[in-house]
C-alpha cells in the first residue's frame, strides 16, 4: 500500500505538479492565501485582492482603495475533508471516483506543501475515521494518500453516508481560518447543507464534487441485480423497461439540479471532477475558478465604493 502511494506521488510530481507550478507562477498567492494577524504594510488595491483586507480609514483619507498586508499572508493551512464511503469506489471504466480523489488530493497537497504551507485532513468512511493534523512534509502527503487507499469494510446495512458528520467534525477541529476542500460525490443522507454553509462562513470552502457520467443512466441490460454501495442493499430491476430507464434518468437529473442548488445556497465554490477528466486540466480549472472567485468577491463592493467616492467629489 505504501509503495503504491509513493508511486502515485512520484508520478504526480513529475507529470503534474512541476508543470502546474510553472503555469501558476505569480498567481499562486492569489489562489491560495493565508489569513494573517500582524500588519506588515499597506499598498493600493488590486483586482484580485480580498475586499476584507481593505483599510477603509486609509482609503478615505487618500481617496484611493488601499489593502492591509499581513506577515502571515504567506502562511496557508489547507484541509481536505475526504469522503471515502462505498460510493466513491465506483467507476464505469478503469478509473474510479477514489482514483480521481487521490490524484486531486495528492497533486494539490504537494503543490501547497512545496510552497511551505501545511495540509491536514479529516477522513470519513462509514464514520469519521481519522483526523490528520496539518503538516508540510512530503512524507505527510504520502501518509495521507496511503490512508485514503486503506481497505474499508464492506457495507452491511445502515443508513448510508452522513456527510453532515464529516462537516461538523471539521467545524470543531479546524480552529484557524483555512482553505477547505470537501472532496465527495455528495451521495449522502440529508442534513449536510446547513453544516456546509456554516463551515463556509468561517473558512474558504471549495466543494470538489466527484462523479461518473454512467451514474446518470442505466443501460438496457435486462433483469439485473443492483447493490447500494452505501448500505449493501440489493434490488432486482428490469433495465430493459424503457419507462424504468426514463424514470431513472429523470430522477437523476432532478437530484443533480438539487445538488447544484444546495451547493450554491451554501456559498461555496464548486469544482466538478469526472472519472474521465485529465488531472492537469482539472487543476487548471481549479486555478481559473479561484481567479473568478476573487474577481466576483472584489468587484461589487469596490465598484460601490468608487461610485460613492465619485458622488462625494461631484
C-alpha positions in Angstrom: 0.0 0.0 0.0 2.8 2.4 0.9 4.7 1.6 -2.3 1.5 2.2 -4.4 1.0 5.6 -2.7 4.7 6.5 -3.3 4.5 5.6 -7.0 1.4 7.7 -7.4 3.0 10.7 -5.7 6.2 10.3 -7.8 4.1 10.2 -11.0 2.1 13.3 -9.9 5.2 15.2 -9.0 6.8 14.6 -12.4 3.8 14.8 -14.7 1.5 17.3 -13.0 3.0 19.2 -10.1 6.0 20.8 -11.7 4.1 21.8 -14.7 1.3 23.2 -12.6 3.8 25.2 -10.6 5.1 26.7 -13.8 1.7 27.5 -15.1 0.6 29.2 -11.9 3.8 31.2 -11.4 2.9 34.5 -9.7 -0.8 33.6 -9.4 0.0 31.2 -6.5 -0.6 33.7 -3.7 -3.8 34.9 -5.3 -5.1 31.4 -5.5 -4.0 30.2 -2.0 -3.7 32.9 0.6 -3.4 32.8 4.4 -5.3 34.8 6.9 -2.6 36.9 8.6 -2.6 38.6 12.0 0.3 41.0 12.1 0.1 44.1 10.0 3.2 44.5 7.8 2.4 47.1 5.1 -0.2 48.9 3.1 -0.5 49.0 -0.7 -3.0 50.1 -3.4 -5.9 47.7 -4.0 -5.6 45.3 -7.0 -8.4 43.4 -8.7 -7.6 40.0 -7.2 -7.4 41.3 -3.6 -9.8 40.2 -0.9 -12.0 43.2 0.0 -11.9 42.2 3.6 -8.3 43.4 3.7 -9.2 47.0 2.6 -8.2 49.6 5.1 -11.2 51.9 5.0 -9.6 54.6 7.1 -6.6 55.0 4.8 -8.8 54.6 1.8 -11.0 57.5 3.0 -8.0 59.8 3.6 -6.2 59.1 0.4 -9.4 58.7 -1.8 -7.9 55.5 -3.3 -8.6 51.9 -2.1 -5.7 50.5 0.0 -5.4 47.0 1.4 -3.6 45.7 4.5 -0.8 43.2 4.1 0.0 40.8 6.9 3.1 38.9 7.9 1.3 35.6 7.7 -0.1 36.2 4.2 2.3 33.5 3.0 1.2 31.0 5.6 -1.7 28.9 4.4 -3.4 26.0 6.1 -5.4 23.8 3.8 -7.7 21.0 4.9 -9.1 18.1 2.9 -12.4 16.7 4.1 -12.4 13.3 2.4 -15.5 11.2 1.7 -14.2 7.6 1.4 -17.6 5.9 1.6 -18.5 3.0 -0.6 -19.9 5.0 -3.4 -16.5 6.6 -4.3 -15.3 3.1 -5.3 -17.5 3.3 -8.4 -16.1 3.8 -11.9 -17.6 2.8 -15.2 -14.1 2.5 -16.7 -10.7 1.9 -15.4 -10.7 5.0 -13.2 -12.9 5.2 -10.1 -14.0 8.2 -8.2 -11.5 7.3 -5.5 -8.7 7.4 -8.1 -9.8 10.9 -9.1 -9.9 11.9 -5.4 -6.5 10.5 -4.7 -5.0 12.2 -7.8 -6.5 15.6 -6.9 -5.5 15.4 -3.2 -2.0 14.2 -3.9 -1.3 16.8 -6.6 -2.8 19.8 -4.8 -1.4 18.8 -1.4 2.1 18.5 -2.8 1.8 21.9 -4.6 0.7 23.5 -1.3 3.4 21.9 0.8 6.1 22.6 -1.7 5.4 26.3 -1.0 6.0 25.9 2.7 2.3 25.7 3.7 0.5 23.0 5.7 -2.2 20.5 4.8 -4.4 18.5 7.2 -7.2 16.0 6.5 -10.4 14.6 8.1 -11.2 11.1 6.7 -14.7 9.6 6.6 -15.5 6.0 5.7 -18.6 4.8 7.4 -17.9 7.3 10.1 -15.2 9.9 10.8 -12.2 7.5 10.9 -9.2 9.8 11.4 -8.0 13.4 11.7 -4.6 14.1 10.3 -3.2 17.4 11.8 -1.7 19.9 9.4 2.0 19.3 8.3 4.2 20.3 5.4 6.4 17.3 4.5 6.3 15.0 1.5 6.1 12.1 3.9 2.9 13.6 5.4 1.3 13.8 1.9 2.4 10.2 1.3 0.8 9.1 4.5 -2.4 10.9 3.6 -2.6 9.0 0.2 -1.8 5.8 2.0 -4.7 6.3 4.4 -7.1 7.1 1.5 -6.2 3.7 0.0 -6.6 1.6 3.0 -9.1 -1.2 2.6 -12.5 -0.5 4.2 -15.1 -2.9 5.4 -17.9 -3.8 3.1 -21.3 -2.1 3.6 -23.6 -4.1 5.9 -26.8 -2.3 6.5 -27.1 1.2 8.0 -28.4 4.4 6.6 -25.5 5.2 4.3 -23.1 8.2 4.3 -23.9 11.0 6.7 -21.8 13.8 5.2 -23.0 16.1 7.9 -20.9 14.2 10.5 -17.8 14.9 8.5 -18.5 18.6 8.1 -19.5 19.0 11.8 -16.3 17.2 12.9 -14.3 19.5 10.7 -16.0 22.6 12.1 -14.9 21.6 15.6 -11.4 20.6 14.6 -10.3 23.5 12.3 -9.8 26.5 14.5 -7.8 28.9 12.3 -9.4 30.3 9.2 -8.3 27.9 6.4 -8.8 26.8 2.8 -11.1 23.8 3.0 -11.7 21.2 0.2 -14.7 19.0 0.7 -13.9 16.1 -1.7 -17.0 13.9 -2.1 -19.6 12.6 -4.5 -22.2 14.2 -2.2 -24.3 10.9 -2.2 -25.4 11.3 1.4 -28.4 11.3 3.7 -30.0 14.8 4.1 -28.7 17.4 6.5 -25.3 18.2 5.2 -26.3 21.5 3.6 -26.6 23.6 6.7 -23.3 22.2 8.1 -21.6 23.1 4.8 -23.0 26.6 4.9 -21.8 27.1 8.5 -18.3 25.9 7.6 -18.2 28.3 4.7 -18.9 31.3 6.9 -15.7 30.7 8.8 -13.4 29.3 6.1 -12.8 29.5 2.3 -14.5 26.3 1.1 -14.3 24.5 -2.2 -16.7 21.6 -2.8 -14.8 19.1 -5.0 -17.6 17.0 -6.5 -16.7 13.6 -7.8 -18.9 11.9 -10.4 -19.1 9.3 -13.2 -21.3 10.0 -16.2 -22.6 6.4 -16.1 -24.4 7.3 -12.8 -26.9 9.3 -14.8 -28.2 6.5 -16.9 -29.0 2.7 -16.8 -28.1 0.7 -19.8 -30.5 -1.8 -21.4 -29.2 -5.0 -19.9 -32.4 -6.8 -18.9 -33.0 -8.1 -15.5 -30.1 -7.1 -13.2 -29.4 -7.0 -9.5 -28.1 -3.7 -8.3 -26.5 -3.1 -5.0 -26.4 0.1 -2.9 -22.7 0.8 -2.3 -23.5 2.7 0.8 -25.8 0.2 2.6 -25.2 -3.1 0.8 -29.0 -3.3 0.0 -29.7 -5.3 -3.2 -32.6 -4.8 -5.6 -33.7 -6.7 -8.8 -34.7 -4.3 -11.5 -35.8 -4.7 -15.2 -33.4 -2.4 -17.0 -35.0 -3.5 -20.3 -38.1 -1.5 -19.5 -37.9 1.9 -21.3 -40.3 3.5 -18.8 -38.0 2.5 -15.9 -34.9 3.8 -17.6 -36.6 7.1 -18.4 -37.9 7.5 -14.8 -34.4 6.8 -13.5 -32.8 9.4 -15.8 -35.4 12.0 -14.8 -34.8 11.4 -11.1 -31.0 11.5 -11.6 -31.4 14.9 -13.4 -33.6 16.2 -10.6 -31.1 15.1 -8.0 -28.3 16.7 -10.0 -30.2 20.0 -10.1 -31.0 19.8 -6.4 -27.3 19.2 -5.5 -26.1 22.2 -7.5 -28.7 24.4 -6.0 -27.7 23.2 -2.5 -24.0 23.9 -3.1 -24.9 27.4 -4.5 -27.0 28.2 -1.4 -24.1 27.1 0.9 -22.0 29.8 -0.7 -19.1 27.6 -1.7 -17.0 27.3 -4.9 -17.7 24.0 -6.7 -15.2 22.1 -8.8 -16.6 19.1 -10.6 -14.2 16.2 -11.3 -15.3 13.4 -13.6 -13.7 9.9 -13.8 -13.0 10.8 -17.4 -11.1 14.1 -16.6 -7.5 14.8 -17.2 -6.0 15.7 -13.8 -3.9 18.6 -15.1 -6.9 20.1 -16.9 -8.9 19.7 -13.7 -6.3 21.5 -11.6 -6.1 24.4 -14.1 -9.9 24.6 -13.9 -9.5 25.0 -10.2 -7.0 27.8 -10.7 -9.5 29.6 -13.1 -12.2 29.1 -10.5 -10.2 30.8 -7.8 -9.4 33.7 -10.1 -13.0 34.2 -11.0 -14.0 33.9 -7.3 -11.5 36.7 -6.4 -12.9 39.0 -9.1 -16.5 38.3 -8.2 -15.8 39.0 -4.5 -13.9 42.2 -5.2 -15.8 43.9 -7.9 -19.2 44.7 -6.5 -18.1 46.3 -3.2 -15.2 48.2 -4.8 -17.5 49.4 -7.5 -19.9 50.7 -4.9 -17.1 52.4 -3.1 -15.8 54.1 -6.2 -19.4 55.2 -7.1 -19.8 56.7 -3.6 -16.5 58.5 -3.9 -17.5 60.0 -7.3 -20.7 61.2 -5.8 -18.9 62.9 -2.9 -16.5 64.7 -5.2 -19.3 65.8 -7.6 
